[in-house]
Amino acid sequence: MVTFEDIKKNAEIEALIQYSGKQLHELGFTEHGIRHVSLTAKRAGLILESLGYDKEKIELAKIAGYMHDIGNSVNRIDHAQTGALLSYNILKGMDMDPMHIAEVIMAIGNHDENTGNAVSDVSAALILADKSDVHRDRVLNDKNISSFDIHDRVNYAVETSKLTVDSEKKKVILKIDIDTEICPVFDYFEIFMERTLMSKRAANFLKVWFELVINDTRLL
């Protein structure tokens, strides 16, 4: 089986991740490089592991998490579908089992809130992991708050962001601490409502609840 460690060592994947981050930086987006995909992979694996999935599914979730944004190396528009096609060719070249390839590319092709849905356990874990990464470390601006757009301001206001799984209570919990002197909590929902709803649906697919806690107040 092609493993997550094999994926991390692949020079082609590394180049595509680097250029995905580079292109989105030039376009003024938040960070989409190694930091983001590594965290997404870790959290996707954690979700399935905590819910008792087997090692194979956990590895596939981590692989999908690591590769999910490589389509941004081509263009931001339709990057999920582009990334799925790029991933197919790479994984096929690595002699990955065709069933595993199908699982990974289906998850990657469905991770974007504008076109995707939770259609498998791996895709649901990827969605929850990807959408949970809101934090000031993602802001690539010059740290001049007066020049921030709403996305930079909301991300920069987030001092801590933690995703946990309560397997006994069947909950996936995203706990965020926001500096309300930088932006009000309402601004988070203004730009992340679609992502929040997508996360809720992804949790439902896994037969668990999605709980959002901001500044120690449960909002969902």
C-alpha positions, 0 to 999 in steps of 0.5 A: 500500500502507498503510505502517507510517508511515501506521499510526503517524500514525493518530489512532484507532490511537494512541488505542486504544494509549493506552487499552490501556496505561491500562486494563492499568495500572489492572488492575496489568499491565506496560506495554502502551503505545507503548513495547511496541508500538513495540518489538514492531513493530521486532523483528517487522520485524527478524526477517523482514528478517533472514530475507530476506523481502520488503518487503511482508511486513516492513511487514505484520509491523511493522503487526501488531506495532504494532496487536496489543494494541489489543484491551486498550482494550476488555478484557484477556480475549480481547484478541487477537480483539477487537484483530483485529476492531478492526484490520479496521475501521480498516484497511478504513477506510484502504483497505488491500488486503483480502489485507493486512488478512487477513494482519494480523488473522490475526497479531493474533488469534493472538498470545496464548499462551492461544488463539493459534498461529503460522499464518503468517510474519507471525504467527510474527514477531509472536509472537517479537517480542511475547514477547521484551519482558521488561524492567524498563522494563515495570514500572509499579508504584511501584518498591517491590520489596516490593510487586511480584507475581511478574510485576513482580519478574521484569520488574524483575530483567531488566536487558537483553533483546536479540533477534537473528537469526543468518540463517546459523545459522538462529537467533532468539536472545533474550539476557536478563540477570537480577539474581538478587538480585531474583529467581532464574532459575527464576521467569522460567520459572514465569511465562513457560514458555507464552510460551517454548514459543510462541516455540519453535513460532513459530521452528519455523514460520519454519524456524529455532531459538529460542535462549534465553540467560539470564545467558550460559547457553544454556537452550533 
